[in-house]
């Protein structure tokens, strides 16, 4: 079950948009001081609210990590820190490790580090340190050069930053909401109803409530349940059960007259929802992205002008993502539009070989 709080959307850096290009660390001391004084570790992320492509082709993200010196030795940011961005127009998730494998003397176009904070004491393993990095999100995630709005999050295993909205537009000046509405509708019309993935089978994958399914959340969200520890062998399984309550878009709704819909389908689908699972591991932190298309069989709640879908899904992660290779702990996240679940850990361990008992043991 979810053990960490769900990250919230907030502006922690308090900067004007242009300062992300000129002075992203203006408020660094004020941002990191409360964490360091309380010896609390944390991640903070900031992005410009609006980036005009005719003025700047890049999209800077400021990343601040506050942690103990021992934490940076065990989990170096250059190996584990990840950036994930959800396209709010299409619900597509992109994710990559944020930094080069090791610090470089020359800053790259994709990531450049800020100077170390003056209140850091690297000689003491219990001392609090801070790291600042500026990453070009557009280059890192190969974002399309088109009007889009993203919800950006930094992830380091089970640690999650705040989430920040970042919008790319063609040119600076007047921001026309009608253009956004038109583009959303245009993209929705062009999107064809995807096939359910992975296809339903017996016993898994399954898209109905199971005995082990978590309760449907009271508010919009996705709740995940997996075995905390599994044995690593050729028959390894990692059965994920999930339940959701999601505000969906018109293109996700299944209508009785849709030509692709099989006749006499029982029970009838009411929606097909793109949900993406993101996995990162303690030994291999590179992101694994599993794109699902989940059918909903419950009636949609259309109150207050919103379409709300509720439902369940269950699947074997080992069959989908080949997890049973390396002993490690995975941290699993689920994304759907603006919704992001909390981290759920799933460990794989290899049992020691049992030696035959000797005669002396009798």
RODREN-816183 format. One record per residue (C-alpha): residue number from 1; residue in three letters; x, y, z. Coordinates in steps of 0.001 Angstrom, whole numbers. Layout:
N
SITE     n   res        px        py        pz
SITE   NUM   ALA         X         Y         Z
...
! end
This chain:
362
SITE     n   res        px        py        pz
SITE     1   UNK         0         0         0
SITE     2   UNK      1034      3633      -337
SITE     3   UNK      3482      4544      2438
SITE     4   UNK      4579      8038      1333
SITE     5   UNK      2430     11162       992
SITE     6   UNK      1249     12028     -2488
SITE     7   UNK      3290     14983     -3835
SITE     8   UNK      1456     18252     -4249
SITE     9   UNK      1656     20947     -6921
SITE    10   UNK      3290     24065     -5489
SITE    11   UNK      5813     26788     -6299
SITE    12   UNK      8693     26486     -3827
SITE    13   UNK     11285     28678     -5543
SITE    14   UNK      9270     31911     -5684
SITE    15   UNK     10976     33146     -8852
SITE    16   UNK      9822     35119    -11862
SITE    17   UNK      9850     33064    -15046
SITE    18   UNK     12880     34838    -16516
SITE    19   UNK     14940     34158    -13374
SITE    20   UNK     15066     30449    -14166
SITE    21   UNK     17382     31431    -17024
SITE    22   UNK     19274     34232    -15262
SITE    23   UNK     19328     33586    -11481
SITE    24   UNK     17612     30323    -10474
SITE    25   UNK     19320     30203     -7045
SITE    26   UNK     18304     33642     -5795
SITE    27   UNK     16158     32150     -3004
SITE    28   UNK     18230     29040     -2382
SITE    29   UNK     19350     29873      1150
SITE    30   UNK     15811     30657      2318
SITE    31   UNK     14484     27471       706
SITE    32   UNK     17054     25072      2149
SITE    33   UNK     17575     26628      5608
SITE    34   UNK     14453     25173      7333
SITE    35   UNK     15340     21658      6152
SITE    36   UNK     18963     21949      7242
SITE    37   UNK     18103     23396     10641
SITE    38   UNK     15689     20524     11315
SITE    39   UNK     18058     17899      9802
SITE    40   UNK     15321     16938      7341
SITE    41   UNK     16140     15551      3925
SITE    42   UNK     14122     16673       948
SITE    43   UNK     13882     17504     -2749
SITE    44   UNK     12576     20762     -4204
SITE    45   UNK     11886     21567     -7834
SITE    46   UNK     11113     24758     -9702
SITE    47   UNK     10188     25530    -13319
SITE    48   UNK      9130     28653    -15215
SITE    49   UNK      5372     28757    -15479
SITE    50   UNK      5656     29848    -19120
SITE    51   UNK      8471     29265    -21626
SITE    52   UNK      8253     30955    -25033
SITE    53   UNK     10052     28921    -27702
SITE    54   UNK     10705     31967    -29916
SITE    55   UNK     12872     33422    -27127
SITE    56   UNK     14360     30356    -25392
SITE    57   UNK     14493     26868    -26924
SITE    58   UNK     15263     25247    -23569
SITE    59   UNK     13085     24711    -20487
SITE    60   UNK     15162     25013    -17307
SITE    61   UNK     14328     23040    -14168
SITE    62   UNK     16000     23963    -10875
SITE    63   UNK     16597     20961     -8604
SITE    64   UNK     17579     21330     -4960
SITE    65   UNK     18478     18342     -2791
SITE    66   UNK     19046     18694       968
SITE    67   UNK     20398     15599      2711
SITE    68   UNK     22974     14162      5093
SITE    69   UNK     26508     13694      3795
SITE    70   UNK     26102      9938      4302
SITE    71   UNK     23059      9973      2003
SITE    72   UNK     24953     11535      -888
SITE    73   UNK     27616      8828      -532
SITE    74   UNK     25051      5999      -509
SITE    75   UNK     22651      7500     -3074
SITE    76   UNK     24529     10009     -5234
SITE    77   UNK     22267     12345     -7168
SITE    78   UNK     24181     11735    -10394
SITE    79   UNK     23181      8065    -10222
SITE    80   UNK     19648      8164     -8808
SITE    81   UNK     17913     11518     -9341
SITE    82   UNK     15174     11346    -11973
SITE    83   UNK     12866     13832    -13689
SITE    84   UNK      9369     12831    -14796
SITE    85   UNK      6994     15020    -16811
SITE    86   UNK      3358     14341    -17716
SITE    87   UNK      1924     16000    -20829
SITE    88   UNK     -1415     17283    -19539
SITE    89   UNK     -2815     17468    -23091
SITE    90   UNK     -2163     13797    -23952
SITE    91   UNK     -1381     12181    -20536
SITE    92   UNK      1923     10883    -21938
SITE    93   UNK      4634     10371    -19293
SITE    94   UNK      8335     10922    -20047
SITE    95   UNK     11103     10174    -17534
SITE    96   UNK     14900     10050    -17486
SITE    97   UNK     17733     10166    -14991
SITE    98   UNK     18309     13881    -14558
SITE    99   UNK     22115     14135    -14381
SITE   100   UNK     25191     12693    -16104
SITE   101   UNK     26568      9487    -14505
SITE   102   UNK     29260     11455    -12623
SITE   103   UNK     30045     15134    -12063
SITE   104   UNK     31785     16731    -15006
SITE   105   UNK     34279     19570    -14959
SITE   106   UNK     32545     21179    -17936
SITE   107   UNK     28810     21817    -17707
SITE   108   UNK     26730     20111    -20372
SITE   109   UNK     23770     21601    -22220
SITE   110   UNK     21441     19158    -20480
SITE   111   UNK     22587     19742    -16881
SITE   112   UNK     24782     22221    -15057
SITE   113   UNK     25454     22219    -11319
SITE   114   UNK     25177     25235     -9048
SITE   115   UNK     28005     25992     -6596
SITE   116   UNK     27916     24098     -3299
SITE   117   UNK     26058     25886      -534
SITE   118   UNK     28301     27719      1960
SITE   119   UNK     26525     26110      4942
SITE   120   UNK     27549     22565      3857
SITE   121   UNK     30139     20569      5787
SITE   122   UNK     31272     17601      3663
SITE   123   UNK     33784     16399      6271
SITE   124   UNK     31027     15294      8677
SITE   125   UNK     28874     12317      7595
SITE   126   UNK     26001     13533      9809
SITE   127   UNK     26151     17119      8543
SITE   128   UNK     23462     18440      6211
SITE   129   UNK     24494     19195      2642
SITE   130   UNK     22684     20786      -262
SITE   131   UNK     23067     20319     -4006
SITE   132   UNK     21720     22548     -6728
SITE   133   UNK     21386     21472    -10344
SITE   134   UNK     19828     23152    -13364
SITE   135   UNK     18540     20772    -16037
SITE   136   UNK     17174     21497    -19496
SITE   137   UNK     13958     19508    -19443
SITE   138   UNK     13361     19954    -23173
SITE   139   UNK     16715     18366    -24069
SITE   140   UNK     16614     15703    -21367
SITE   141   UNK     13129     14382    -22235
SITE   142   UNK     13174     15372    -25921
SITE   143   UNK     10017     17394    -25577
SITE   144   UNK      8269     18263    -28839
SITE   145   UNK      8678     21853    -30023
SITE   146   UNK      4961     22477    -29692
SITE   147   UNK      2495     24116    -27317
SITE   148   UNK      2146     21782    -24344
SITE   149   UNK      1681     21943    -20591
SITE   150   UNK      3608     19613    -18309
SITE   151   UNK      3490     18574    -14682
SITE   152   UNK      7093     17987    -13609
SITE   153   UNK      8350     15933    -10632
SITE   154   UNK     11787     14965     -9303
SITE   155   UNK     12145     11424     -7920
SITE   156   UNK     14967      9763     -6015
SITE   157   UNK     13796      6208     -5224
SITE   158   UNK     11060      6844     -2604
SITE   159   UNK     11823     10556     -2215
SITE   160   UNK      9632     12887     -4253
SITE   161   UNK      9763     16634     -4766
SITE   162   UNK      6880     19026     -5070
SITE   163   UNK      5287     19056     -8521
SITE   164   UNK      5526     22095    -10797
SITE   165   UNK      3545     23190    -13855
SITE   166   UNK      5552     24233    -16899
SITE   167   UNK      4007     25371    -20162
SITE   168   UNK      5672     25784    -23541
SITE   169   UNK      4133     28238    -26019
SITE   170   UNK      5128     29409    -29461
SITE   171   UNK      5752     33052    -28593
SITE   172   UNK      5762     35451    -25676
SITE   173   UNK      3062     38006    -25109
SITE   174   UNK      -649     37452    -24765
SITE   175   UNK     -1556     34031    -23383
SITE   176   UNK     -4809     33063    -25073
SITE   177   UNK     -6819     30397    -23225
SITE   178   UNK     -8903     29836    -26354
SITE   179   UNK     -5797     28557    -28143
SITE   180   UNK     -5231     26014    -25389
SITE   181   UNK     -8845     24857    -25474
SITE   182   UNK     -8744     24515    -29257
SITE   183   UNK     -5525     22501    -29187
SITE   184   UNK     -6834     20167    -26489
SITE   185   UNK     -9994     19509    -28490
SITE   186   UNK     -7986     19033    -31682
SITE   187   UNK     -5683     16485    -30076
SITE   188   UNK     -8664     14715    -28519
SITE   189   UNK    -10375     14381    -31908
SITE   190   UNK     -7224     12936    -33473
SITE   191   UNK     -6698     10366    -30731
SITE   192   UNK     -8248      7028    -31607
SITE   193   UNK     -9633      4812    -28865
SITE   194   UNK     -6696      2571    -27865
SITE   195   UNK     -6997     -1150    -27332
SITE   196   UNK     -6982     -2411    -23756
SITE   197   UNK     -3386     -3146    -22746
SITE   198   UNK     -2335     -5570    -21535
SITE   199   UNK     -5236     -7626    -22836
SITE   200   UNK     -7431     -9256    -20231
SITE   201   UNK     -6658    -12931    -19549
SITE   202   UNK     -7297    -15572    -16907
SITE   203   UNK     -6276    -15145    -14173
SITE   204   UNK     -4272    -11985    -15023
SITE   205   UNK     -4389     -9255    -16182
SITE   206   UNK     -7778     -8531    -14657
SITE   207   UNK     -9738     -5291    -14620
SITE   208   UNK    -12380     -6065    -12014
SITE   209   UNK    -12303     -5957     -8249
SITE   210   UNK    -10286     -8746     -6637
SITE   211   UNK    -10222     -9846     -3033
SITE   212   UNK     -6812     -8150     -2634
SITE   213   UNK     -7829     -4913     -4397
SITE   214   UNK     -7381     -1757     -2306
SITE   215   UNK    -10424       332     -1522
SITE   216   UNK    -11260      2930     -4153
SITE   217   UNK     -9851      6284     -2945
SITE   218   UNK    -12337      8851     -1715
SITE   219   UNK    -10610     11615     -3708
SITE   220   UNK     -9044     11512     -7186
SITE   221   UNK     -6062      9201     -7014
SITE   222   UNK     -4601      5755     -7609
SITE   223   UNK     -3867      3324     -4774
SITE   224   UNK     -1400       461     -5354
SITE   225   UNK      -765     -2732     -3413
SITE   226   UNK      2115     -5172     -4105
SITE   227   UNK      3920     -7843     -2051
SITE   228   UNK      6532     -6132        97
SITE   229   UNK      9174     -8853      -513
SITE   230   UNK      9300    -11574     -3188
SITE   231   UNK     11753    -14413     -3780
SITE   232   UNK     13985    -14062     -6811
SITE   233   UNK     13810    -17163     -9009
SITE   234   UNK     12573    -18339    -12399
SITE   235   UNK      8986    -18470    -11138
SITE   236   UNK      8992    -15029     -9496
SITE   237   UNK      5753    -13097     -9500
SITE   238   UNK      4878     -9608     -8307
SITE   239   UNK      1105     -9205     -8426
SITE   240   UNK        50     -5582     -8402
SITE   241   UNK     -3484     -4699     -7360
SITE   242   UNK     -4687     -1136     -7854
SITE   243   UNK     -7859       909     -7517
SITE   244   UNK     -8543      4365     -8880
SITE   245   UNK    -10832      7354     -8922
SITE   246   UNK     -9944      9603    -11856
SITE   247   UNK    -11329     12627    -13645
SITE   248   UNK    -11186     11591    -17297
SITE   249   UNK    -11461     13420    -20620
SITE   250   UNK    -14002     13023    -23381
SITE   251   UNK    -11650     10945    -25534
SITE   252   UNK    -11495      8310    -22776
SITE   253   UNK    -15259      7725    -22726
SITE   254   UNK    -16631      4640    -24483
SITE   255   UNK    -19912      5309    -26260
SITE   256   UNK    -22367      2615    -27358
SITE   257   UNK    -22230      3703    -31003
SITE   258   UNK    -18457      3503    -31381
SITE   259   UNK    -17794      1354    -34498
SITE   260   UNK    -14823      -498    -32972
SITE   261   UNK    -16809     -1719    -29985
SITE   262   UNK    -17621     -5475    -30115
SITE   263   UNK    -21354     -6232    -30065
SITE   264   UNK    -22970     -7757    -26975
SITE   265   UNK    -19960     -6952    -24833
SITE   266   UNK    -20802     -7799    -21242
SITE   267   UNK    -20206     -6064    -18996
SITE   268   UNK    -20088     -2915    -21073
SITE   269   UNK    -17019      -705    -20872
SITE   270   UNK    -17691      2892    -19939
SITE   271   UNK    -14142      4205    -20456
SITE   272   UNK    -10608      3264    -21440
SITE   273   UNK     -8080      5142    -19360
SITE   274   UNK     -4346      5580    -20030
SITE   275   UNK     -2500      4871    -16761
SITE   276   UNK      1305      4747    -16683
SITE   277   UNK      3428      2885    -14143
SITE   278   UNK      6928      4217    -13448
SITE   279   UNK      9472      1974    -11708
SITE   280   UNK     12934      2827    -10384
SITE   281   UNK     15247       391     -8589
SITE   282   UNK     17791       622     -5780
SITE   283   UNK     20441     -1207     -7861
SITE   284   UNK     19333       -34    -11309
SITE   285   UNK     17524      3310    -10971
SITE   286   UNK     16925      3804    -14690
SITE   287   UNK     13196      4449    -15192
SITE   288   UNK     10985      1647    -16455
SITE   289   UNK      7765      2937    -17986
SITE   290   UNK      4758       640    -18403
SITE   291   UNK      1941      2232    -20405
SITE   292   UNK     -1436       681    -19603
SITE   293   UNK     -4865      1180    -21151
SITE   294   UNK     -7304       238    -18410
SITE   295   UNK    -10987      -462    -19135
SITE   296   UNK    -13552       879    -16698
SITE   297   UNK    -16751     -1132    -16166
SITE   298   UNK    -18401      1121    -13573
SITE   299   UNK    -20921      3831    -14501
SITE   300   UNK    -19279      7236    -14884
SITE   301   UNK    -20145     10007    -12457
SITE   302   UNK    -20871     13093    -14552
SITE   303   UNK    -21773     15453    -11716
SITE   304   UNK    -20431     19024    -11584
SITE   305   UNK    -19525     18899    -15280
SITE   306   UNK    -16761     16344    -14720
SITE   307   UNK    -16546     12718    -15754
SITE   308   UNK    -15265     10582    -12889
SITE   309   UNK    -14276      6948    -13448
SITE   310   UNK    -13709      4400    -10701
SITE   311   UNK    -12341       887    -11054
SITE   312   UNK     -9581     -1637    -10464
SITE   313   UNK     -6762     -3431    -12249
SITE   314   UNK     -4482     -6337    -11361
SITE   315   UNK     -1410     -7592    -13224
SITE   316   UNK      1906     -9411    -12748
SITE   317   UNK      4768     -6926    -12957
SITE   318   UNK      7317     -9719    -13429
SITE   319   UNK      5617    -10773    -16652
SITE   320   UNK      5430     -7212    -17958
SITE   321   UNK      8767     -5729    -16898
SITE   322   UNK     11148     -8651    -16245
SITE   323   UNK     11764     -7549    -12681
SITE   324   UNK     13052    -10895    -11425
SITE   325   UNK     16656    -10463    -12602
SITE   326   UNK     18571     -8475     -9980
SITE   327   UNK     18071     -8481     -6202
SITE   328   UNK     16906     -4953     -5404
SITE   329   UNK     14006     -2880     -4175
SITE   330   UNK     11773     -1241     -6755
SITE   331   UNK      9690      1853     -6088
SITE   332   UNK      6479      1945     -8101
SITE   333   UNK      4506      5056     -9054
SITE   334   UNK      1294      5438    -11088
SITE   335   UNK       393      8463    -13234
SITE   336   UNK     -2871      9468    -14930
SITE   337   UNK     -3247     13065    -16051
SITE   338   UNK     -2624     15274    -13025
SITE   339   UNK     -2777     12320    -10629
SITE   340   UNK       396     10744     -9253
SITE   341   UNK       376      7987     -6660
SITE   342   UNK      2735      7763     -3715
SITE   343   UNK      5765      5460     -3902
SITE   344   UNK      5138      1772     -3203
SITE   345   UNK      8217      -438     -2534
SITE   346   UNK      8587     -4030     -3791
SITE   347   UNK     11790     -5924     -2910
SITE   348   UNK     13257     -8994     -4634
SITE   349   UNK     15659    -11180     -2631
SITE   350   UNK     17655    -14268     -3581
SITE   351   UNK     17501    -17085     -1033
SITE   352   UNK     20861    -18501       127
SITE   353   UNK     21747    -21992     -1066
SITE   354   UNK     21137    -24556      1625
SITE   355   UNK     24128    -26792      2370
SITE   356   UNK     23464    -30479      3074
SITE   357   UNK     23648    -31412      6723
SITE   358   UNK     26763    -33294      7765
SITE   359   UNK     26798    -36471      9856
SITE   360   UNK     28190    -34480     12787
SITE   361   UNK     24944    -32517     12996
SITE   362   UNK     22998    -35586     14009
! end
